[in-house]
């Protein structure tokens, strides 16, 4: 892989060289590779087929979770979130000690490894919200909750420049990775002033299916706003809004 320089940037294939654009800039690489049919049938590529199968399964699992959180992710995701989530899902699948390599899956893996995943590396929850909070998943009742005691926003929230207001959002999600379906409920506070005025106690309860055997997830995040002439605008189009998985229960 080589980086293109010069004023004119190329796209496409010329001879054996393919030119393309990525987030890292304009690149070029030599055309080549192994025949797809050989990869699909040659015993020498058994490991490759197994890895490919599990990677594809991880990609589908990540897509289901992203779809479930779509409303929240519209303003709280970085450009590489999809690939980062897929990589994390691969680790979940690789933790499956029940099935053979190539057949491992999220259900028999360790979904709890996703706890702490940040959907926006430009604005992480762990470096934005310093107020103590307690997250809990009650599988029997289906209640996925988060409680935050009263706090002073200007002291306990590290907000990006230009912030005048914020709100706290949370979501409870139940994922059926086998059938690629989900149940989701989210809650948000009113838009609050980012100042020295203590907040009220915040208590969110998001309900999914009682007695579910599927993996359950609790998500917590912030959205920052700027007030201009009495109107609220999402700060920098949500570029620094944090959102993270804070509690994960992998199912029974």
C-alpha positions, 0 to 999 in steps of 0.5 A: 500500500502506497500513499498518493502525492501530487495535485491530481488524485487517481481513483480506479485501476490502471494496469496492475495498480488500484487507486482508491480513497480512504479516511487516511487519504488517497492510497494505491496498491498492487492488484492481485490476490488469491483466487476466491474459488481456491480459498473456498475449497483448498484445505490449506485455507481452512483457517481462513474460511473459519476466520472469515465465517466468524468475522462475518458473524461479528459484523452481523451482530454489530449491525443488529446492536447498531440498528437497535441504538440507531436513534442515539447513534445519529449524534453520538458515533465516530467514523470508525465506530462500525469497524471498532464494534466489529473488532470487539464482537470478534473478541466476544465470539473468540471467547466461545469455549463451546463451539468449534473454531469457525462455528463460534458465536456471540450467544455462546461467547462473552458478551460482557466483554463489550462493557465499556465500549465507547461509540464515539472516541472523539468524546468518551463517556469516561472522560466526560461524565464524572458524576457517580452513577449506578447501572443495573439490569434486572432480568426478571422484571426486564428493567434496565436502569441507571441512577445518578445522584444530584450533581453540579454540572460545571464540576462533574461534566467536562464539556467541549467549548461552546457548551451551554446546555446538556442532557443525559440519555440512556437506553436498555436493549435486548438483542436476539442475535440469532434472529437479528431482532431487538427490543429497545427503550430509551429515556432522556432528561430535559435539556439542562443548564451546564452551570453551577446549579445542582441537578435533581436526582436522575433515575431512568428505567428502560423496560425490555422483555421480562425473564428474557434469556437474550443478552441485555445492554445498558447504554449511557450518554450525553448530548451537548447543546449551545443556546443561540438567541433562545434556541438550542442547537446540537453542539458541533452537530453532536461531534463530541457527544459521548455514548457507551455501554456501561452494563452488559448481561450476556444471557442465560 
